[in-house]
Amino acid sequence: MPRDVDRPRRLHRTDWMALLSGTLFVVLGILIMTRSITDPLVLLPVLVTGLGFAGLVAILARVIRGK
């Protein structure tokens, strides 16, 4: 199947909120499965802080990008 070589390749922008939130949930899942975190009172602030950090990075990336 031939590609159209005259048209430049379009790249999509990284969705930082989704990327960092997904990474946070994977890491928290691993920590829960390995019993490194057993106290829910520790888990909740870590989750909220991690999501806040992901939101901050997403906002900064959008401001730097200019959109």
GROMACS elastic network, one bead per residue, 0.5 to 0.9 nm:
[ bonds ]
;  ai    aj funct       b0    kb
    2     5     6  0.87189   500
    3     6     6  0.89793   500
    4     7     6  0.61202   500
    4     8     6  0.88593   500
    5     8     6  0.72974   500
    5     9     6  0.87381   500
    7    10     6  0.88679   500
   12    15     6  0.89792   500
   13    16     6  0.89618   500
   14    17     6  0.88725   500
   14    18     6  0.87974   500
   14    19     6  0.79606   500
   15    18     6  0.55958   500
   15    19     6  0.62213   500
   15    20     6  0.87071   500
   15    58     6  0.73958   500
   16    19     6  0.50176   500
   16    20     6  0.59285   500
   16    21     6  0.82167   500
   16    54     6  0.70206   500
   16    55     6  0.81745   500
   16    57     6  0.68363   500
   16    58     6  0.51711   500
   16    59     6  0.89098   500
   16    61     6  0.76346   500
   17    20     6  0.54682   500
   17    21     6  0.59023   500
   17    22     6  0.83886   500
   17    51     6  0.82268   500
   17    53     6  0.89986   500
   17    54     6  0.52378   500
   17    55     6  0.58014   500
   17    56     6  0.85436   500
   17    57     6  0.72961   500
   17    58     6  0.52635   500
   17    59     6  0.86640   500
   18    21     6  0.51737   500
   18    22     6  0.59375   500
   18    23     6  0.84634   500
   18    54     6  0.81464   500
   18    58     6  0.88621   500
   19    22     6  0.53183   500
   19    23     6  0.62301   500
   19    24     6  0.86563   500
   19    54     6  0.83877   500
   20    23     6  0.50121   500
   20    24     6  0.60469   500
   20    25     6  0.86678   500
   20    50     6  0.82915   500
   20    51     6  0.79920   500
   20    53     6  0.85418   500
   20    54     6  0.55321   500
   20    55     6  0.87584   500
   20    57     6  0.87551   500
   20    58     6  0.89911   500
   21    25     6  0.62556   500
   21    26     6  0.86346   500
   21    50     6  0.75432   500
   21    51     6  0.62563   500
   21    54     6  0.63196   500
   21    55     6  0.87688   500
   22    25     6  0.52146   500
   22    26     6  0.61949   500
   22    27     6  0.86269   500
   23    26     6  0.51394   500
   23    27     6  0.61449   500
   23    28     6  0.85271   500
   24    27     6  0.52211   500
   24    28     6  0.60572   500
   24    29     6  0.84446   500
   24    47     6  0.76709   500
   24    50     6  0.66613   500
   24    51     6  0.78413   500
   24    54     6  0.88801   500
   25    28     6  0.50536   500
   25    29     6  0.59171   500
   25    30     6  0.85244   500
   25    47     6  0.82294   500
   26    29     6  0.50458   500
   26    30     6  0.62279   500
   26    31     6  0.86588   500
   27    30     6  0.50995   500
   27    31     6  0.61776   500
   27    32     6  0.86189   500
   28    32     6  0.60987   500
   28    33     6  0.85310   500
   28    37     6  0.83708   500
   28    43     6  0.81047   500
   28    46     6  0.88032   500
   28    47     6  0.80646   500
   29    32     6  0.51286   500
   29    33     6  0.60794   500
   29    34     6  0.85582   500
   30    33     6  0.51095   500
   30    34     6  0.60903   500
   30    35     6  0.84346   500
   30    36     6  0.85406   500
   31    34     6  0.52787   500
   31    35     6  0.60606   500
   31    36     6  0.51169   500
   31    37     6  0.58152   500
   31    38     6  0.87385   500
   32    36     6  0.61557   500
   32    37     6  0.54675   500
   32    38     6  0.67507   500
   33    36     6  0.77780   500
   33    37     6  0.85837   500
   34    37     6  0.79508   500
   35    38     6  0.58294   500
   37    40     6  0.78535   500
   37    42     6  0.73969   500
   37    43     6  0.69899   500
   38    41     6  0.89098   500
   38    42     6  0.80828   500
   38    43     6  0.80502   500
   39    42     6  0.54912   500
   39    43     6  0.65529   500
   40    44     6  0.61765   500
   40    45     6  0.89861   500
   41    44     6  0.57348   500
   41    45     6  0.71574   500
   42    45     6  0.59466   500
   42    46     6  0.64750   500
   42    47     6  0.88194   500
   43    46     6  0.52409   500
   43    47     6  0.61103   500
   43    48     6  0.87122   500
   44    47     6  0.51061   500
   44    48     6  0.61924   500
   44    49     6  0.85218   500
   45    48     6  0.50803   500
   45    49     6  0.58877   500
   45    50     6  0.83024   500
   46    49     6  0.51844   500
   46    50     6  0.59524   500
   46    51     6  0.85542   500
   47    50     6  0.51253   500
   47    51     6  0.61561   500
   47    52     6  0.85013   500
   48    51     6  0.52092   500
   48    52     6  0.60542   500
   48    53     6  0.85725   500
   49    52     6  0.50026   500
   49    53     6  0.61200   500
   49    54     6  0.85987   500
   50    53     6  0.50809   500
   50    54     6  0.61948   500
   50    55     6  0.86261   500
   51    55     6  0.61292   500
   51    56     6  0.85737   500
   52    55     6  0.50628   500
   52    56     6  0.61647   500
   52    57     6  0.86684   500
   53    56     6  0.50340   500
   53    57     6  0.62020   500
   53    58     6  0.85552   500
   54    57     6  0.52085   500
   54    58     6  0.61553   500
   54    59     6  0.86732   500
   55    58     6  0.50267   500
   55    59     6  0.61640   500
   55    60     6  0.86012   500
   56    59     6  0.51418   500
   56    60     6  0.61494   500
   56    61     6  0.85308   500
   57    60     6  0.50849   500
   57    61     6  0.60124   500
   57    62     6  0.85709   500
   58    61     6  0.51222   500
   58    62     6  0.62338   500
   58    63     6  0.87102   500
   59    62     6  0.51615   500
   59    63     6  0.62446   500
   59    64     6  0.86552   500
   60    63     6  0.50848   500
   60    64     6  0.60938   500
   60    65     6  0.84138   500
   61    64     6  0.51680   500
   61    65     6  0.59577   500
   61    66     6  0.85493   500
   62    66     6  0.61647   500
   62    67     6  0.57913   500
   63    66     6  0.51642   500
   63    67     6  0.64694   500
   64    67     6  0.80741   500
